């Protein structure tokens, strides 16, 4: 049975899903262990993904992309993350933040910054979290002070994908001190070769090692006024809308990881003998595998329903939070159960299930930690 079959996928997204699967089987899965061990940035796989038309193609055709919609990006995410989460994250972060420029940016910004990313000449990124602040979007302290012709950024950002590798980032910074704390933030396009921009990779992670995150220090980093995305003070609201789409895709991260855990567990128990029979013949093992399937199928049905809701802007925040929380936690549960079924073999670092077990700890945190998602679900369901 194909766990990631296309029966729940809209028809228009099935071709790109097939292409993503073929690419993942040829380029991602065979390189997963090597890049996990080395912790290097997978430039070669990224370039192959660009050549295959599977990177940064959510950008509209007007600016050189394919205009892939949310369902198509979710379909790609499922397949990529099933093969390897670290490489998959690198591929999907190559155009991170571009959606905001496309929706809220000026024509000049779109032409200058979107086209090179869509044509795979540049990569982008998004800098929101800080060393002491993650999920509290209205608690960030990096400041943008008005100066002649623009702003100067001062502060730090942390956990930034492509902080070192990107050509430009969207940076979320504080521009006001009003009582409405949500209206005090603005988004800026910052070129990474700007004076006052310094970035370095953060220490090694236990999971998703093929994806690189960085620590940025802004020291009076000048940003021209023309690089404001949207309006001053509107950054929080733009970002909140962006994260609704992002959380659907992160749900796809969870689905791909859960599928990998189930596949590994089923293959292992059907091939290992104990007490005179194969391990899969024990009822307790069958029940564990059944529970993994129940969780996975529930999460996938919810995630694809939520994808449609968010795409149609129907209670988008509520459905995005549901999908992200359920799918990433099912991935964690499936990985835990998969480890148990592998017994002592589970702790061997060359095992795929061990990589999955490490990787699943990360999507429950990024794009808004799941406890924050529960706050959103409660507030938006009343």
PyMOL commands that set and color helices and strands:
alter all, ss='L'
color gray80, all
select helices_A, chain A and resi 11-38+43-51+61-63+70-83+85-93+98-104+107-118+137-139+181-183+225-227+235-271+279-281+283-311+316-347+352-363+370-380
alter helices_A, ss='H'
color red, helices_A
select strands_A, chain A and resi 126-127+143-147+150-161+168-174+185-191+197-201+213-224+228-229+273-274+277-278
alter strands_A, ss='S'
color yellow, strands_A
deselect
rebuild
show_as cartoon
